[in-house]
Amino acid sequence: MEFKKRTLERLGDLICGSFGADVPRGDTEPPYFPYRSSKYLTEFFGELDMDWEHDGSMRHRWVAGVLEQLLAE
């Protein structure tokens, strides 16, 4: 299965917790996923029994790359 790069990066944003605010005010979005730093992205995939380790690159693009590889399997 193959997703568009844009779609993979948006999914990466969700997994990274890039959307929303901790305390929504006005028209801000509530958080859908907790914010995940590099360490917690590695932990997230580790909890799924996957050996992915974040390499310090842009978080949402790294996650998009992981998802792309998973979908290719």
ABEGO torsion letter per residue (X at the ends): XBBBAAAAAAAAAAAAGABEBABBBEABBBBABBBBBAAAAAAAAAAAGBABBBAGBBAAAAAAAAAAAAAAX
